[in-house]
């Protein structure tokens, strides 16, 4: 049994849309207020208040009049919206301190939320009921769904998060103890090579096309951005132009996510053991000639989705070392080239005469690595059914006199 989230678009009326805005505003205000209280406590050298402490203070503020610093308008929304926002603030601080202990990377100190960056959202708990065509929220009531029969009926709902994006409202329902999907074929191994020309290439030659959503819509984005910049700041026309620009960005994201989910789902169904690369996407983005193409491909999101989908089905993901030469290594004899340019789309081995697509060759190497590394430190085989992720170390190789390594 697993915890699973289902996301679907809502179809609220004007009154419900107003209620959503009030709840999102209350959650944003509570988050900023709690962050300010934590910062003040740090400056005074006091112990940082927890989410429970902040919620008690917030309840006391509700009873005060507005002119003396109270927030009686909080009674207009569900108590869950500010309460969950304070819990999210606690999680943000825990993540910040965890990253401080780790080496490298951005620390990510929690920042104040602004309405300029989007309406945001809110989280509700408690009496949340799901119907085939609607969902019932506390203090808001029944809201229609744009897609029927998408949310599970009769399951225990832990929480529901309502968010706004490009003028549309969505709900993400977290359901506990959901049955796991059908397991992948036991013992089957597949290698996956992620790239730019193709979203992913499997060892059997299957290729998932990269939609290049950003590149396709680049001209339209430029035109919409130009229209925004030519409008007077603060005018209604500028707001309309900005809304169109936001919708275009959202459409690009939807096209990219659709391709990623289709490719990762199809891959997770094939095998219980999946071999992938360990990509330093942040470092790759520093190459300004390839940064846009790499970001448009969504490599990090692809690997993230693939990992949790394989684990859902009880499989295991084996990650090759970051410096494992999957593209330079011959999948037939194991010879490793010193240099392999990006323009060389066909791998040609000078020793065994192998001629193969470079992406398929890399996927075959990842499959072989996953098959040979699917053992625990104790020497036993990794058992599919215990979903996990495992990083394999590269095999030791001896350099030859000709600058080629034989495996």
Buried (B, 14 or more C-beta within 10 A) or exposed (E): EBEBEBEBEBBBEEEBBEBBBBBBBBBBBBBBBBBEBBBEBEEEEEEEBBBEBBBEEBEEBBEEEEEEEBBEEBEEBBBBBBBBBBBBBBEBBEEEEEBEEEEEEEEEEBEEBEEEEBBBBBBBBEEBEBBEBBBBBBBBEEBBBEEEEBBBEEBEBBBBBBBBBBEEBBBBBBBEEBEBBEBBBEEEBBBBBBBBBBBBBBBEEBBBEBBBBBEEBBEBBEEBBEBBEEBEEEEEEBEEBBEBBBBBBBBBBEBBBEBBBEBBEBBBBBBBBBBBBEBEBEEBBEEEEBEEBBBBBBBBBBBEBBBBBBBBBBBBBBBBBEEBBBBBBBBBEBBBBEEBEEEEEEBEBEBEEBEBBBBBBBBBBBBBBBBEBBEEEEEEEBEBEEBBBBEBEBBEBEEEEEEBBBB
